[in-house]
């Protein structure tokens, strides 16, 4: 992808970015203000850190069992055009922006995570954009990976729908980074995840980072309902685990299509060929439209069975943004609380990847967390 313009804030050392950017369209100045969500994807702004970037995932809702991941919001907007993306209903300044000062980001994280040294913090960079979707975002990610190697109780979570992993392969990551992929059948990628890497290239990138020693995360989220979905998701699981050893996979999340009601018209205006808004959807307590619960549970159970068939049952698998009764109907059990799920993930990391979390997590401390 080629950006129409690249703007570097005057406080940023331009020389550090020259080798990564085409000199013909780089300028120095303030961020260009783009009001159109899709137009903003073609204009990159590299700026300094302003304010606090580290916080709990904004999707956390105490009425649901959330994984309580933390995020660093240093990327805003995304080069890809997924029809279901919430950013089209969220961003006001839509310029694709990245905060360049990794040292300042790390210092904020270090200060805040030092208050709970017993806790394993999982920290993602994908809340408002793809972690490594395009150059120079992947180079920026590589710098964060190197910095995270010194944070003993933190895991950096890069999440992507791309195959742009080359800058990560020779980085000394110290085992403190998980490279994750959102995965869907190729039919869904072609129709609904416009501009993203095809499934085969995503899996090829997984193989590369696994050889480089990174744990892999898999996110079957959002699952999309369509005619023939069962066979499509069965083939998806087979395609991944025919090439990826489950021992390399640190966790798997599963979720289904969901979006705010006011986003429906925006989806239909931005992507008139999509069919995702024509499905039967119900409104949840978090003001998000979802498939009816029996359908969601059936999709989750089907996928879980296919994962077990593929030998991935040892991978810690959890649901994203679902109530305890859905967990119970899918797994036959449910975490007692958000803090309990946080503990279960930390305990799985300790047991399966002890180089990342050598000390066993203290359950009572996780259960005492308040949200």
C-alpha positions as CSV (number, residue, x, y, z in Angstrom):
1,X,0.0,0.0,0.0
2,X,1.2,3.5,-0.9
3,X,0.1,6.5,1.2
4,X,-1.1,9.6,-0.6
5,X,0.7,11.7,2.0
6,X,2.9,11.1,5.0
7,X,3.2,13.9,7.6
8,X,5.8,13.9,10.3
9,X,5.3,16.1,13.3
10,X,8.0,18.7,13.8
11,X,9.0,17.2,17.2
12,X,9.8,13.8,15.5
13,X,13.3,13.2,14.2
14,X,12.6,12.8,10.5
15,X,15.9,11.1,9.8
16,X,14.7,8.0,11.8
17,X,11.9,7.5,9.4
18,X,13.5,8.4,6.0
19,X,14.5,4.8,5.1
20,X,10.9,3.6,5.7
21,X,9.0,6.2,3.7
22,X,8.9,7.3,0.1
23,X,10.6,10.7,0.1
24,X,8.3,12.1,-2.6
25,X,5.3,12.5,-0.5
26,X,6.7,13.2,3.0
27,X,6.2,16.6,4.6
28,X,6.7,18.1,8.1
29,X,3.7,19.6,9.9
30,X,0.6,18.9,12.0
31,X,-1.7,16.1,11.3
32,X,-4.0,16.5,8.3
33,X,-7.6,16.4,9.4
34,X,-9.6,13.8,7.5
35,X,-13.3,13.6,8.2
36,X,-13.9,10.6,5.9
37,X,-13.1,7.2,7.5
38,X,-12.0,5.6,4.2
39,X,-10.1,8.6,2.9
40,X,-8.1,8.8,6.2
41,X,-6.7,5.3,5.6
42,X,-4.5,6.7,2.8
43,X,-2.9,9.5,4.8
44,X,-0.3,8.7,7.5
45,X,0.7,10.9,10.4
46,X,3.7,10.1,12.6
47,X,3.4,12.1,15.8
48,X,4.7,12.5,19.4
49,X,3.1,11.0,22.5
50,X,0.3,13.1,24.0
51,X,-1.4,12.0,27.2
52,X,-2.0,8.5,28.5
53,X,-2.0,5.6,26.0
54,X,-2.1,2.6,28.4
55,X,-5.5,1.4,29.7
56,X,-7.9,-1.5,29.9
57,X,-9.6,-2.6,26.7
58,X,-12.6,-0.3,26.1
59,X,-14.8,-3.2,25.3
60,X,-14.7,-4.5,28.8
61,X,-18.1,-4.7,30.3
62,X,-18.6,-6.2,33.9
63,X,-21.9,-7.8,32.7
64,X,-19.9,-10.1,30.4
65,X,-16.9,-12.3,30.9
66,X,-14.1,-10.3,29.4
67,X,-10.5,-11.2,29.2
68,X,-9.4,-7.9,30.8
69,X,-6.6,-7.3,28.3
70,X,-4.8,-4.0,28.4
71,X,-4.1,-1.9,25.3
72,X,-1.7,0.8,24.1
73,X,-3.6,3.1,21.8
74,X,-0.6,4.3,19.8
75,X,-2.2,3.5,16.4
76,X,-5.4,5.1,15.1
77,X,-7.3,3.8,12.0
78,X,-6.2,0.9,9.8
79,X,-5.1,0.5,6.2
80,X,-7.7,-2.3,5.6
81,X,-11.4,-2.1,5.0
82,X,-13.3,-4.7,7.0
83,X,-17.0,-4.2,6.5
84,X,-17.8,-4.9,10.2
85,X,-15.0,-2.6,11.6
86,X,-16.3,-0.5,14.5
87,X,-13.8,2.3,13.6
88,X,-16.2,3.6,10.9
89,X,-18.6,4.5,13.7
90,X,-16.0,5.6,16.2
91,X,-13.2,7.8,14.7
92,X,-13.6,11.6,14.4
93,X,-10.1,12.4,13.1
94,X,-9.7,9.5,10.7
95,X,-6.1,10.1,9.6
96,X,-4.1,6.9,10.1
97,X,-1.8,7.9,12.9
98,X,1.0,6.4,14.9
99,X,2.8,7.6,18.0
100,X,6.6,7.3,17.3
101,X,8.0,7.6,20.8
102,X,8.4,4.0,21.9
103,X,10.5,5.0,24.9
104,X,7.8,7.2,26.4
105,X,5.2,4.4,25.7
106,X,7.3,1.9,27.6
107,X,7.9,4.2,30.5
108,X,4.2,4.7,30.9
109,X,3.6,1.0,30.8
110,X,6.5,0.3,33.3
111,X,5.2,2.8,35.7
112,X,1.6,1.5,35.7
113,X,2.4,-2.2,35.7
114,X,4.9,-1.9,38.5
115,X,2.0,-1.2,40.8
116,X,0.9,-4.9,40.4
117,X,4.2,-6.8,40.0
118,X,2.4,-10.1,40.7
119,X,0.1,-9.7,37.6
120,X,0.8,-10.9,34.1
121,X,-0.3,-8.0,31.9
122,X,-1.3,-8.8,28.3
123,X,-1.0,-5.6,26.3
124,X,-2.3,-5.2,22.8
125,X,-1.6,-2.5,20.2
126,X,-4.7,-3.3,18.0
127,X,-7.5,-1.5,19.7
128,X,-7.8,1.2,17.1
129,X,-5.9,-0.3,14.2
130,X,-3.9,-3.2,12.8
131,X,-0.6,-3.8,14.8
132,X,1.6,-4.5,11.8
133,X,-0.7,-4.0,8.8
134,X,1.6,-1.9,6.7
135,X,5.1,-0.3,6.6
136,X,6.1,1.6,8.8
137,X,3.6,0.2,11.4
138,X,5.5,-3.1,11.4
139,X,8.8,-1.4,11.9
140,X,7.3,0.5,14.8
141,X,6.0,-2.8,16.2
142,X,9.5,-4.2,16.0
143,X,10.8,-1.3,18.2
144,X,8.1,-2.0,20.8
145,X,9.0,-5.7,20.7
146,X,12.6,-4.9,21.6
147,X,11.5,-2.5,24.4
148,X,9.1,-5.1,25.9
149,X,11.9,-7.6,26.3
150,X,12.8,-5.7,29.6
151,X,9.3,-5.8,31.1
152,X,9.1,-8.9,33.2
153,X,5.4,-9.0,34.0
154,X,4.1,-8.0,30.5
155,X,3.3,-9.6,27.2
156,X,3.1,-7.5,24.1
157,X,0.2,-8.6,21.8
158,X,0.5,-7.7,18.2
159,X,-2.7,-8.5,16.2
160,X,-3.1,-8.4,12.5
161,X,-4.8,-9.5,9.3
162,X,-1.7,-9.0,7.3
163,X,1.5,-11.0,6.4
164,X,3.9,-8.1,7.1
165,X,6.1,-9.8,9.6
166,X,9.6,-9.4,8.1
167,X,10.8,-6.6,10.5
168,X,9.9,-8.9,13.5
169,X,11.9,-11.9,12.5
170,X,15.4,-10.9,13.6
171,X,14.3,-9.0,16.7
172,X,15.5,-10.2,20.1
173,X,11.9,-10.5,21.6
174,X,12.9,-12.3,24.7
175,X,9.7,-14.3,24.5
176,X,7.7,-11.3,25.6
177,X,5.7,-10.9,22.4
178,X,2.7,-12.8,21.0
179,X,1.9,-12.3,17.3
180,X,-1.8,-12.9,16.8
181,X,-4.0,-13.2,13.7
182,X,-7.7,-12.7,13.2
183,X,-8.7,-15.6,11.1
184,X,-11.8,-16.3,9.0
185,X,-12.5,-18.6,6.0
186,X,-11.2,-17.3,2.7
187,X,-14.8,-16.6,1.6
188,X,-15.2,-14.2,4.4
189,X,-11.8,-12.6,3.9
190,X,-12.6,-11.9,0.2
191,X,-16.1,-10.4,0.9
192,X,-15.7,-8.7,4.3
193,X,-12.0,-8.1,5.0
194,X,-11.1,-6.0,2.0
195,X,-7.4,-5.4,1.4
196,X,-6.2,-7.9,4.0
197,X,-3.8,-10.7,3.4
198,X,-5.4,-13.9,2.0
199,X,-5.6,-16.8,4.5
200,X,-2.7,-18.7,2.9
201,X,-0.4,-15.7,3.4
202,X,-1.5,-15.2,6.9
203,X,-0.7,-18.9,7.7
204,X,2.7,-18.5,5.9
205,X,3.4,-15.5,8.2
206,X,2.5,-17.6,11.2
207,X,5.0,-20.2,10.2
208,X,7.7,-17.5,9.9
209,X,7.1,-16.0,13.4
210,X,6.8,-19.4,14.9
211,X,10.3,-20.3,13.5
212,X,11.5,-17.0,15.0
213,X,10.4,-18.2,18.5
214,X,7.2,-16.1,18.9
215,X,4.1,-17.7,20.5
216,X,1.1,-17.4,18.2
217,X,-2.4,-16.2,19.1
218,X,-5.5,-17.1,17.0
219,X,-8.7,-15.1,17.0
220,X,-11.7,-16.7,15.4
221,X,-13.5,-13.4,15.8
222,X,-15.8,-12.4,14.4
223,X,-17.3,-15.6,13.2
224,X,-19.7,-14.8,10.3
225,X,-22.9,-16.8,9.7
226,X,-23.5,-17.7,6.0
227,X,-24.7,-20.6,3.9
228,X,-22.1,-23.3,4.2
229,X,-20.3,-21.8,7.2
230,X,-19.8,-25.2,8.9
231,X,-17.6,-26.6,6.1
232,X,-15.9,-23.3,5.6
233,X,-14.8,-23.1,9.3
234,X,-13.9,-26.7,9.3
235,X,-11.5,-26.1,6.3
236,X,-10.2,-23.0,8.1
237,X,-9.1,-25.0,11.1
238,X,-7.6,-27.8,9.0
239,X,-5.7,-25.2,6.9
240,X,-4.2,-23.6,10.0
241,X,-3.2,-26.8,11.9
242,X,-1.9,-28.6,8.9
243,X,0.9,-26.1,9.0
244,X,1.0,-24.8,12.6
245,X,1.9,-26.9,15.6
246,X,-0.7,-26.3,18.4
247,X,2.3,-26.2,20.8
248,X,3.1,-22.8,19.3
249,X,-0.3,-21.4,19.9
250,X,-0.6,-19.6,23.3
251,X,-4.3,-18.9,23.2
252,X,-7.4,-18.9,21.0
253,X,-10.3,-16.6,21.3
254,X,-13.7,-17.1,19.7
255,X,-16.4,-14.5,19.1
256,X,-19.2,-13.6,16.7
257,X,-20.3,-10.6,14.6
258,X,-21.4,-7.7,16.8
259,X,-21.8,-4.0,16.2
260,X,-23.7,-1.0,17.6
261,X,-27.2,-0.4,16.0
262,X,-26.2,3.0,14.6
263,X,-23.4,1.4,12.7
264,X,-25.8,-0.6,10.5
265,X,-26.5,2.2,8.1
266,X,-22.8,3.2,7.9
267,X,-21.9,-0.4,7.0
268,X,-24.5,-0.4,4.3
269,X,-23.4,3.0,2.9
270,X,-19.7,2.2,3.0
271,X,-20.0,-1.3,1.8
272,X,-23.2,-1.8,-0.2
273,X,-22.3,-5.3,-1.3
274,X,-22.0,-6.8,2.1
275,X,-24.7,-9.1,3.4
276,X,-23.7,-9.1,7.1
277,X,-26.4,-6.6,8.1
278,X,-29.2,-8.8,6.6
279,X,-28.8,-11.6,9.2
280,X,-31.1,-11.9,12.1
281,X,-29.6,-9.9,15.0
282,X,-30.6,-9.1,18.5
283,X,-29.7,-6.3,20.8
284,X,-27.6,-7.1,23.9
285,X,-27.3,-5.2,27.2
286,X,-24.1,-3.7,25.9
287,X,-26.0,-2.1,23.1
288,X,-24.5,-4.3,20.4
289,X,-26.4,-6.3,17.8
290,X,-25.5,-10.0,17.8
291,X,-26.7,-13.3,16.3
292,X,-29.4,-14.9,18.6
293,X,-27.8,-16.8,21.4
294,X,-28.8,-20.4,20.2
295,X,-27.1,-19.6,16.9
296,X,-23.9,-18.2,18.5
297,X,-23.7,-21.1,20.9
298,X,-24.0,-23.6,18.0
299,X,-21.3,-21.9,16.0
300,X,-19.0,-21.8,19.0
301,X,-19.5,-25.5,19.9
302,X,-19.0,-26.5,16.2
303,X,-15.7,-24.6,16.1
304,X,-14.6,-25.9,19.5
305,X,-15.1,-29.5,18.2
306,X,-13.1,-28.8,15.1
307,X,-10.3,-27.4,17.2
308,X,-10.3,-30.5,19.3
309,X,-10.2,-32.7,16.2
310,X,-7.1,-30.7,15.1
311,X,-5.3,-31.4,18.4
312,X,-5.6,-27.8,19.6
313,X,-7.5,-28.7,22.8
314,X,-4.4,-28.0,24.9
315,X,-4.5,-24.3,23.7
316,X,-6.2,-22.1,26.1
317,X,-9.5,-21.2,24.4
318,X,-12.0,-18.5,25.6
319,X,-15.0,-16.6,24.4
320,X,-14.9,-12.9,23.7
321,X,-17.7,-10.7,25.2
322,X,-20.2,-13.4,26.2
323,X,-22.2,-14.0,29.4
324,X,-21.5,-16.9,31.8
325,X,-24.5,-18.8,30.6
326,X,-23.1,-18.9,27.1
327,X,-19.8,-20.2,28.4
328,X,-21.6,-22.8,30.4
329,X,-23.5,-24.0,27.3
330,X,-20.4,-24.1,25.1
331,X,-17.7,-25.4,27.5
332,X,-19.8,-26.9,30.3
333,X,-18.2,-24.5,32.7
334,X,-17.6,-20.7,33.1
335,X,-15.1,-18.4,34.8
336,X,-16.5,-17.0,38.0
337,X,-15.5,-13.5,37.1
338,X,-13.4,-11.3,34.8
339,X,-10.5,-11.6,37.3
340,X,-10.9,-15.4,37.3
341,X,-10.5,-15.5,33.5
342,X,-7.5,-13.3,33.8
343,X,-6.0,-15.8,36.3
344,X,-6.9,-18.8,34.1
345,X,-5.1,-17.2,31.1
346,X,-2.0,-16.4,33.3
347,X,-2.0,-19.9,34.7
348,X,-2.1,-21.4,31.2
349,X,0.8,-19.2,30.1
350,X,2.8,-20.3,33.2
351,X,2.1,-24.0,32.6
352,X,2.6,-24.1,28.8
353,X,5.1,-21.2,28.3
354,X,7.1,-21.0,31.6
355,X,9.8,-18.9,30.0
356,X,7.3,-16.1,29.8
357,X,5.7,-16.5,33.2
358,X,8.1,-18.6,35.4
359,X,6.2,-17.9,38.7
360,X,2.8,-19.5,39.2
361,X,0.0,-16.8,39.4
362,X,-1.5,-16.1,42.7
363,X,-5.2,-16.9,42.3
364,X,-6.5,-14.9,45.2
365,X,-4.9,-11.7,43.9
366,X,-6.6,-12.1,40.5
367,X,-9.9,-12.9,42.1
368,X,-9.7,-9.6,44.1
369,X,-9.4,-7.5,41.0
370,X,-12.3,-5.0,40.6
371,X,-13.6,-3.7,37.3
